[in-house]
Amino acid sequence: MKILYGFLGLALFFSLSGCDQKNYSGLNVTGKIGEILVVCDDVIWNSPLKSELDTALTQFILPYWPDVATFELIHRSPRNFDGAIKRHRNVLFLTIDNTFNDTKSRIESRRNVWANRQLVIEITARDLEQLYETCKDGLPEVHQGFDRAEWNRIRKYFGEKQSTYVNEKLSKNFGIHIDLPDGSNIVTTQPNFYTIQLPNASRPIEFVGTGQQDVGAIYSGVMVYQYPFQDSTEFTLSNLLQARDTMLKYNVPHETSRLYMGTQYTDFVFPELSESTNFDGSISGVEMRGMFVFKGKSIHTTGGAFWAFHFVHPRSKKLICISGYVDAPATTSWTHSLREIEAIWKSVTIQ
């Protein structure tokens, strides 16, 4: 078990392994993807600290439209923290202990406490003021810990059931392996471009103002493509987007004649680029997030979101892109589906 004091130790806290409690008897976690259960007294929840929690823990995954929140906060009083709720996937305890005499708050992480692949983080302080100061500066690192736990949990789940056929095709053509959900299927194959359709998912859509729900289909998939790598300038945003648009134009046609998948370029959803790695840090590259739209006519059709990872294969010396996409109604949350896409590209390994 690892215990650190104060927010200054948070970065180190998340870079090391936490405590794995083996008392959960193999039970699965409860709660929806994209939820953090905050367990604290009402006086803490109703204090100005609630604003800090909202700011730091419900960050948006940019640049998507409509907004995609990383997490939704759910409050539970400690006296009502019992039963199946204890198995929630992400639990944050905020505790005031009058006997706590340290000058800085204590932050403790635990894994697999009441359920398999559960992450529990507890912040303990002597009073509300000390708790507030720690959360004000340290919650971004807490968010990072829950964020990693969320996609890594999905990655491990996908990795338990794999399609041998899909894996063999990816390994032979691209020299890589990715963990895909059971039921994934390769729908198009070109020497340098594969499209893999993920199992269709249905999520409840709530129509604002009516309180009624309907079932809406969410379509998602992964495109894997490659092309010769020349030099590091190919990792600039403009060059990656140019290559992406070329690849998509000739390999991802719409069912409607003359339409094809392209990138959406507007000020509020312009693609963003950042350095990143796969799940274990063995592959370094850049991730790109943005919106896609079907182009080819004067009036474009609707589109959706994409999340891609680019890197150079160490043996083939080709630039490989794993680009997941989500086509979903705007009236339902995209958090679940985008987390699945993130887990897939994070899972990539060299074969």
DRENDO-1510 file (C-alpha; in Angstrom, 1 decimal, always signed):
<recs>
REC; n; res; u; v; w
REC; 1; MET; +0.0; +0.0; +0.0 .
REC; 2; LYS; +1.3; +3.4; -0.9 .
REC; 3; ILE; +0.5; +6.6; +1.1 .
REC; 4; LEU; +1.7; +10.0; +0.1 .
REC; 5; TYR; +1.2; +13.3; +1.9 .
REC; 6; GLY; +0.0; +16.5; +0.1 .
REC; 7; PHE; -0.6; +17.3; -3.5 .
REC; 8; LEU; +3.1; +17.7; -4.2 .
REC; 9; GLY; +3.5; +14.0; -4.2 .
REC; 10; LEU; +0.7; +13.2; -6.5 .
REC; 11; ALA; +2.7; +12.9; -9.7 .
REC; 12; LEU; +5.0; +10.4; -8.1 .
REC; 13; PHE; +2.0; +8.7; -6.5 .
REC; 14; PHE; +0.5; +7.9; -9.9 .
REC; 15; SER; +3.7; +6.8; -11.6 .
REC; 16; LEU; +4.2; +4.0; -9.1 .
REC; 17; SER; +2.1; +0.9; -8.6 .
REC; 18; GLY; -0.6; +1.0; -5.9 .
REC; 19; CYS; -1.8; -1.6; -3.5 .
REC; 20; ASP; -3.7; -4.5; -4.9 .
REC; 21; GLN; -6.2; -5.7; -2.4 .
REC; 22; LYS; -7.2; -9.4; -3.1 .
REC; 23; ASN; -10.4; -9.5; -1.0 .
REC; 24; TYR; -12.9; -8.9; -3.7 .
REC; 25; SER; -13.6; -12.6; -4.5 .
REC; 26; GLY; -13.6; -12.0; -8.3 .
REC; 27; LEU; -16.6; -9.6; -8.3 .
REC; 28; ASN; -16.9; -7.3; -11.2 .
REC; 29; VAL; -17.1; -3.5; -10.9 .
REC; 30; THR; -20.5; -1.7; -11.0 .
REC; 31; GLY; -21.4; +1.7; -12.3 .
REC; 32; LYS; -21.2; +3.2; -15.8 .
REC; 33; ILE; -18.1; +4.0; -17.7 .
REC; 34; GLY; -17.3; +7.7; -17.1 .
REC; 35; GLU; -18.6; +7.9; -13.5 .
REC; 36; ILE; -16.7; +8.7; -10.3 .
REC; 37; LEU; -18.5; +8.0; -7.0 .
REC; 38; VAL; -17.5; +10.6; -4.5 .
REC; 39; VAL; -18.1; +9.4; -0.9 .
REC; 40; CYS; -18.1; +12.3; +1.6 .
REC; 41; ASP; -20.3; +14.0; +4.2 .
REC; 42; ASP; -23.0; +16.4; +2.9 .
REC; 43; VAL; -21.2; +19.3; +4.5 .
REC; 44; ILE; -18.2; +18.6; +2.2 .
REC; 45; TRP; -20.3; +18.0; -0.9 .
REC; 46; ASN; -22.2; +21.2; -0.4 .
REC; 47; SER; -19.2; +23.4; +0.3 .
REC; 48; PRO; -17.1; +25.4; -2.3 .
REC; 49; LEU; -15.1; +22.2; -2.7 .
REC; 50; LYS; -17.8; +20.9; -5.0 .
REC; 51; SER; -16.9; +23.5; -7.6 .
REC; 52; GLU; -13.3; +22.3; -7.5 .
REC; 53; LEU; -14.4; +18.8; -8.0 .
REC; 54; ASP; -16.5; +19.8; -11.0 .
REC; 55; THR; -13.7; +21.8; -12.6 .
REC; 56; ALA; -11.0; +19.2; -12.2 .
REC; 57; LEU; -12.8; +15.9; -12.5 .
REC; 58; THR; -15.4; +16.5; -15.2 .
REC; 59; GLN; -13.0; +17.8; -17.8 .
REC; 60; PHE; -14.0; +17.6; -21.5 .
REC; 61; ILE; -12.4; +15.3; -24.0 .
REC; 62; LEU; -11.6; +18.0; -26.7 .
REC; 63; PRO; -12.4; +19.0; -29.4 .
REC; 64; TYR; -15.7; +17.2; -29.8 .
REC; 65; TRP; -19.2; +18.5; -30.3 .
REC; 66; PRO; -21.4; +18.1; -28.5 .
REC; 67; ASP; -19.2; +18.2; -25.4 .
REC; 68; VAL; -17.8; +14.8; -24.2 .
REC; 69; ALA; -17.1; +14.8; -20.4 .
REC; 70; THR; -14.4; +12.5; -19.1 .
REC; 71; PHE; -16.4; +11.8; -15.9 .
REC; 72; GLU; -19.7; +12.4; -14.2 .
REC; 73; LEU; -19.7; +12.8; -10.4 .
REC; 74; ILE; -22.1; +10.9; -8.2 .
REC; 75; HIS; -22.3; +11.6; -4.5 .
REC; 76; ARG; -22.9; +9.1; -1.8 .
REC; 77; SER; -22.8; +9.7; +2.0 .
REC; 78; PRO; -20.5; +7.4; +3.9 .
REC; 79; ARG; -23.4; +6.1; +6.0 .
REC; 80; ASN; -25.1; +4.9; +2.7 .
REC; 81; PHE; -21.9; +3.4; +1.2 .
REC; 82; ASP; -22.9; -0.2; +1.4 .
REC; 83; GLY; -24.0; -3.1; -0.7 .
REC; 84; ALA; -23.3; -3.3; -4.5 .
REC; 85; ILE; -22.4; +0.4; -4.6 .
REC; 86; LYS; -19.1; -0.4; -2.8 .
REC; 87; ARG; -18.1; -2.2; -6.1 .
REC; 88; HIS; -18.2; +1.0; -8.1 .
REC; 89; ARG; -15.4; +1.2; -10.7 .
REC; 90; ASN; -14.0; +4.6; -9.5 .
REC; 91; VAL; -14.4; +5.7; -5.9 .
REC; 92; LEU; -13.1; +8.9; -4.4 .
REC; 93; PHE; -13.2; +9.3; -0.6 .
REC; 94; LEU; -13.0; +12.8; +0.9 .
REC; 95; THR; -12.5; +12.4; +4.7 .
REC; 96; ILE; -12.1; +14.9; +7.5 .
REC; 97; ASP; -10.4; +13.3; +10.5 .
REC; 98; ASN; -10.1; +15.5; +13.6 .
REC; 99; THR; -7.3; +13.3; +14.9 .
REC; 100; PHE; -5.2; +13.8; +11.8 .
REC; 101; ASN; -2.2; +15.9; +12.8 .
REC; 102; ASP; -0.1; +16.1; +9.7 .
REC; 103; THR; +0.6; +19.5; +8.0 .
REC; 104; LYS; -0.5; +18.1; +4.6 .
REC; 105; SER; -3.3; +15.9; +3.6 .
REC; 106; ARG; -2.8; +12.2; +3.1 .
REC; 107; ILE; -3.6; +10.7; -0.3 .
REC; 108; GLU; -3.9; +6.9; -0.6 .
REC; 109; SER; -4.6; +4.7; -3.6 .
REC; 110; ARG; -5.9; +1.2; -3.5 .
REC; 111; ARG; -6.9; -1.2; -6.3 .
REC; 112; ASN; -9.2; -4.1; -6.3 .
REC; 113; VAL; -10.7; -3.3; -2.9 .
REC; 114; TRP; -14.3; -4.5; -3.3 .
REC; 115; ALA; -14.2; -5.5; -7.0 .
REC; 116; ASN; -11.9; -6.6; -9.7 .
REC; 117; ARG; -10.1; -3.7; -11.5 .
REC; 118; GLN; -11.6; -1.1; -9.1 .
REC; 119; LEU; -9.6; +2.1; -8.3 .
REC; 120; VAL; -10.2; +3.7; -4.9 .
REC; 121; ILE; -8.5; +7.0; -4.0 .
REC; 122; GLU; -8.9; +8.6; -0.5 .
REC; 123; ILE; -7.9; +12.1; +0.5 .
REC; 124; THR; -7.8; +12.6; +4.3 .
REC; 125; ALA; -7.4; +16.0; +6.0 .
REC; 126; ARG; -7.7; +17.5; +9.5 .
REC; 127; ASP; -10.3; +20.1; +8.5 .
REC; 128; LEU; -12.3; +21.4; +5.5 .
REC; 129; GLU; -9.7; +24.1; +4.8 .
REC; 130; GLN; -6.8; +21.7; +4.5 .
REC; 131; LEU; -8.9; +19.4; +2.3 .
REC; 132; TYR; -9.9; +22.3; +0.0 .
REC; 133; GLU; -6.3; +23.4; -0.5 .
REC; 134; THR; -5.2; +19.9; -1.4 .
REC; 135; CYS; -8.0; +19.4; -3.8 .
REC; 136; LYS; -7.5; +22.8; -5.4 .
REC; 137; ASP; -4.0; +21.9; -6.5 .
REC; 138; GLY; -4.0; +18.1; -6.6 .
REC; 139; LEU; -7.2; +17.1; -8.3 .
REC; 140; PRO; -5.8; +17.2; -11.8 .
REC; 141; GLU; -3.5; +14.4; -10.9 .
REC; 142; VAL; -6.4; +12.5; -9.3 .
REC; 143; HIS; -8.3; +12.9; -12.6 .
REC; 144; GLN; -5.3; +11.5; -14.4 .
REC; 145; GLY; -5.3; +8.4; -12.2 .
REC; 146; PHE; -9.0; +7.7; -12.8 .
REC; 147; ASP; -8.6; +8.5; -16.5 .
REC; 148; ARG; -5.9; +5.9; -16.9 .
REC; 149; ALA; -7.8; +3.3; -14.9 .
REC; 150; GLU; -10.9; +3.8; -17.1 .
REC; 151; TRP; -9.4; +3.1; -20.5 .
REC; 152; ASN; -7.0; +0.4; -19.1 .
REC; 153; ARG; -10.0; -1.4; -17.6 .
REC; 154; ILE; -11.6; -1.6; -21.0 .
REC; 155; ARG; -8.4; -2.6; -22.6 .
REC; 156; LYS; -8.0; -5.6; -20.3 .
REC; 157; TYR; -11.6; -6.6; -20.8 .
REC; 158; PHE; -11.2; -6.5; -24.6 .
REC; 159; GLY; -8.0; -8.5; -24.4 .
REC; 160; GLU; -9.7; -11.4; -22.7 .
REC; 161; LYS; -11.6; -12.4; -25.8 .
REC; 162; GLN; -9.9; -11.9; -29.2 .
REC; 163; SER; -10.7; -12.8; -32.8 .
REC; 164; THR; -7.9; -15.0; -34.1 .
REC; 165; TYR; -8.7; -14.2; -37.7 .
REC; 166; VAL; -8.6; -10.4; -37.2 .
REC; 167; ASN; -5.4; -10.6; -35.1 .
REC; 168; GLU; -3.6; -12.7; -37.7 .
REC; 169; LYS; -4.6; -10.4; -40.5 .
REC; 170; LEU; -3.4; -7.3; -38.6 .
REC; 171; SER; -0.1; -9.0; -37.7 .
REC; 172; LYS; +0.6; -10.2; -41.2 .
REC; 173; ASN; -0.2; -6.9; -43.0 .
REC; 174; PHE; +0.8; -4.3; -40.4 .
REC; 175; GLY; +3.0; -6.1; -37.9 .
REC; 176; ILE; +0.8; -5.0; -35.0 .
REC; 177; HIS; -1.7; -6.4; -32.5 .
REC; 178; ILE; -4.6; -4.5; -31.0 .
REC; 179; ASP; -7.2; -5.6; -28.5 .
REC; 180; LEU; -10.6; -5.5; -30.0 .
REC; 181; PRO; -14.0; -6.3; -28.5 .
REC; 182; ASP; -15.5; -9.7; -29.3 .
REC; 183; GLY; -17.5; -9.7; -32.5 .
REC; 184; SER; -15.3; -7.2; -34.3 .
REC; 185; ASN; -15.1; -7.8; -38.1 .
REC; 186; ILE; -12.8; -6.6; -40.9 .
REC; 187; VAL; -15.1; -5.1; -43.5 .
REC; 188; THR; -12.6; -3.7; -46.0 .
REC; 189; THR; -9.0; -4.7; -46.8 .
REC; 190; GLN; -6.5; -2.9; -49.0 .
REC; 191; PRO; -2.7; -3.5; -48.9 .
REC; 192; ASN; -2.3; -0.4; -46.8 .
REC; 193; PHE; -5.8; +0.2; -45.3 .
REC; 194; TYR; -8.1; -1.9; -43.2 .
REC; 195; THR; -11.5; -1.0; -41.8 .
REC; 196; ILE; -12.7; -3.0; -38.8 .
REC; 197; GLN; -16.3; -2.6; -37.7 .
REC; 198; LEU; -17.0; -3.0; -33.9 .
REC; 199; PRO; -20.1; -4.7; -32.6 .
REC; 200; ASN; -23.1; -2.3; -32.8 .
REC; 201; ALA; -24.0; -0.9; -29.4 .
REC; 202; SER; -27.3; +0.5; -28.2 .
REC; 203; ARG; -27.4; +3.2; -25.5 .
REC; 204; PRO; -30.5; +4.9; -24.0 .
REC; 205; ILE; -31.2; +8.3; -25.5 .
REC; 206; GLU; -33.0; +10.8; -23.2 .
REC; 207; PHE; -35.0; +13.4; -24.9 .
REC; 208; VAL; -34.5; +16.6; -22.9 .
REC; 209; GLY; -37.7; +18.0; -21.5 .
REC; 210; THR; -39.8; +14.9; -21.9 .
REC; 211; GLY; -38.2; +12.5; -19.5 .
REC; 212; GLN; -38.7; +9.7; -22.1 .
REC; 213; GLN; -36.0; +7.4; -23.4 .
REC; 214; ASP; -35.6; +5.6; -26.7 .
REC; 215; VAL; -32.9; +3.3; -28.0 .
REC; 216; GLY; -30.4; +4.8; -30.3 .
REC; 217; ALA; -27.7; +2.9; -32.3 .
REC; 218; ILE; -24.1; +3.8; -32.0 .
REC; 219; TYR; -21.8; +2.8; -34.8 .
REC; 220; SER; -18.1; +2.6; -34.3 .
REC; 221; GLY; -15.0; +1.1; -35.9 .
REC; 222; VAL; -11.3; +1.3; -36.4 .
REC; 223; MET; -9.3; +2.1; -39.5 .
REC; 224; VAL; -5.7; +1.0; -39.7 .
REC; 225; TYR; -3.5; +2.4; -42.4 .
REC; 226; GLN; +0.2; +2.8; -43.2 .
REC; 227; TYR; +2.5; +4.7; -45.6 .
REC; 228; PRO; +6.2; +5.1; -46.0 .
REC; 229; PHE; +7.8; +7.3; -43.3 .
REC; 230; GLN; +10.3; +9.9; -44.6 .
REC; 231; ASP; +11.2; +12.2; -41.7 .
REC; 232; SER; +9.9; +13.8; -38.5 .
REC; 233; THR; +8.1; +16.5; -40.3 .
REC; 234; GLU; +5.4; +14.0; -41.2 .
REC; 235; PHE; +4.3; +14.2; -37.5 .
REC; 236; THR; +3.1; +17.8; -37.8 .
REC; 237; LEU; -0.6; +18.3; -37.6 .
REC; 238; SER; -1.0; +19.6; -41.1 .
REC; 239; ASN; +0.9; +16.7; -42.7 .
REC; 240; LEU; -0.9; +14.1; -40.7 .
REC; 241; LEU; -4.2; +15.6; -41.6 .
REC; 242; GLN; -3.3; +15.8; -45.3 .
REC; 243; ALA; -2.3; +12.1; -45.3 .
REC; 244; ARG; -5.5; +11.2; -43.4 .
REC; 245; ASP; -7.8; +13.0; -45.8 .
REC; 246; THR; -6.1; +11.4; -48.8 .
REC; 247; MET; -6.4; +7.9; -47.3 .
REC; 248; LEU; -10.0; +8.4; -46.3 .
REC; 249; LYS; -11.0; +9.8; -49.7 .
REC; 250; TYR; -10.0; +6.7; -51.5 .
REC; 251; ASN; -10.8; +4.1; -48.9 .
REC; 252; VAL; -13.9; +5.1; -47.0 .
REC; 253; PRO; -16.7; +5.9; -49.4 .
REC; 254; HIS; -20.2; +6.6; -48.1 .
REC; 255; GLU; -23.1; +4.5; -49.3 .
REC; 256; THR; -24.4; +7.6; -51.1 .
REC; 257; SER; -22.6; +8.1; -54.4 .
REC; 258; ARG; -19.7; +10.6; -54.5 .
REC; 259; LEU; -19.6; +11.0; -50.7 .
REC; 260; TYR; -16.5; +10.0; -48.7 .
REC; 261; MET; -15.3; +10.4; -45.2 .
REC; 262; GLY; -13.2; +13.5; -44.5 .
REC; 263; THR; -12.1; +15.7; -41.6 .
REC; 264; GLN; -14.2; +18.5; -40.3 .
REC; 265; TYR; -12.4; +21.8; -40.1 .
REC; 266; THR; -14.1; +24.5; -38.0 .
REC; 267; ASP; -12.8; +26.8; -35.3 .
REC; 268; PHE; -14.5; +25.1; -32.4 .
REC; 269; VAL; -13.8; +21.4; -33.5 .
REC; 270; PHE; -10.5; +21.8; -35.3 .
REC; 271; PRO; -8.4; +18.6; -34.8 .
REC; 272; GLU; -5.9; +18.6; -31.9 .
REC; 273; LEU; -2.5; +16.8; -31.6 .
REC; 274; SER; -0.4; +15.7; -28.6 .
REC; 275; GLU; +2.4; +13.3; -27.8 .
REC; 276; SER; +1.3; +10.0; -26.3 .
REC; 277; THR; +2.3; +6.4; -25.9 .
REC; 278; ASN; +0.6; +3.0; -25.9 .
REC; 279; PHE; -0.5; +1.4; -22.6 .
REC; 280; ASP; +2.9; +0.3; -21.4 .
REC; 281; GLY; +5.0; +3.1; -22.9 .
REC; 282; SER; +6.8; +0.8; -25.4 .
REC; 283; ILE; +5.5; +2.7; -28.4 .
REC; 284; SER; +5.8; +6.5; -28.6 .
REC; 285; GLY; +3.8; +8.6; -31.1 .
REC; 286; VAL; +1.1; +11.2; -31.3 .
REC; 287; GLU; -2.6; +11.1; -30.8 .
REC; 288; MET; -5.0; +13.2; -32.7 .
REC; 289; ARG; -8.7; +13.9; -31.9 .
REC; 290; GLY; -11.3; +15.6; -34.0 .
REC; 291; MET; -14.5; +15.3; -35.9 .
REC; 292; PHE; -15.2; +13.7; -39.3 .
REC; 293; VAL; -17.8; +14.5; -41.9 .
REC; 294; PHE; -18.8; +12.9; -45.2 .
REC; 295; LYS; -17.7; +15.2; -48.1 .
REC; 296; GLY; -18.0; +15.2; -51.8 .
REC; 297; LYS; -21.1; +17.3; -52.4 .
REC; 298; SER; -21.9; +21.0; -51.9 .
REC; 299; ILE; -23.9; +20.0; -48.8 .
REC; 300; HIS; -22.1; +17.6; -46.5 .
REC; 301; THR; -23.8; +14.9; -44.5 .
REC; 302; THR; -23.4; +14.4; -40.8 .
REC; 303; GLY; -20.5; +12.7; -39.3 .
REC; 304; GLY; -19.0; +12.0; -35.8 .
REC; 305; ALA; -15.9; +11.8; -33.8 .
REC; 306; PHE; -12.4; +10.2; -34.4 .
REC; 307; TRP; -9.5; +9.5; -32.1 .
REC; 308; ALA; -6.2; +8.4; -33.7 .
REC; 309; PHE; -2.7; +7.3; -32.8 .
REC; 310; HIS; +0.3; +7.6; -35.1 .
REC; 311; PHE; +3.7; +6.0; -34.7 .
REC; 312; VAL; +6.6; +4.5; -36.8 .
REC; 313; HIS; +6.8; +0.7; -36.9 .
REC; 314; PRO; +10.4; -0.2; -35.9 .
REC; 315; ARG; +10.8; -2.9; -38.5 .
REC; 316; SER; +8.8; -1.8; -41.5 .
REC; 317; LYS; +9.7; +1.9; -41.1 .
REC; 318; LYS; +6.2; +2.8; -42.1 .
REC; 319; LEU; +4.0; +5.4; -40.4 .
REC; 320; ILE; +1.1; +3.5; -38.9 .
REC; 321; CYS; -2.2; +5.1; -37.9 .
REC; 322; ILE; -4.9; +3.5; -35.8 .
REC; 323; SER; -7.9; +5.7; -36.1 .
REC; 324; GLY; -11.2; +4.9; -34.3 .
REC; 325; TYR; -14.4; +6.6; -35.1 .
REC; 326; VAL; -17.8; +7.0; -33.4 .
REC; 327; ASP; -21.0; +7.8; -35.3 .
REC; 328; ALA; -23.7; +8.4; -32.7 .
REC; 329; PRO; -26.8; +10.5; -32.1 .
REC; 330; ALA; -26.0; +13.9; -30.5 .
REC; 331; THR; -28.7; +13.2; -27.9 .
REC; 332; THR; -26.7; +10.5; -26.1 .
REC; 333; SER; -23.3; +10.5; -24.4 .
REC; 334; TRP; -20.3; +9.6; -26.5 .
REC; 335; THR; -18.1; +9.0; -23.4 .
REC; 336; HIS; -18.5; +5.2; -23.4 .
REC; 337; SER; -17.8; +4.7; -27.1 .
REC; 338; LEU; -14.8; +7.1; -27.2 .
REC; 339; ARG; -13.4; +5.4; -24.1 .
REC; 340; GLU; -13.5; +2.1; -26.1 .
REC; 341; ILE; -11.7; +3.7; -29.0 .
REC; 342; GLU; -9.0; +5.0; -26.6 .
REC; 343; ALA; -8.6; +1.6; -25.1 .
REC; 344; ILE; -8.2; +0.0; -28.5 .
REC; 345; TRP; -5.4; +2.3; -29.8 .
REC; 346; LYS; -3.7; +2.3; -26.3 .
REC; 347; SER; -3.5; -1.6; -26.6 .
REC; 348; VAL; -1.3; -1.6; -29.7 .
REC; 349; THR; +1.9; -3.8; -29.6 .
REC; 350; ILE; +4.5; -4.7; -32.2 .
REC; 351; GLN; +4.3; -8.2; -33.6 .
</recs>
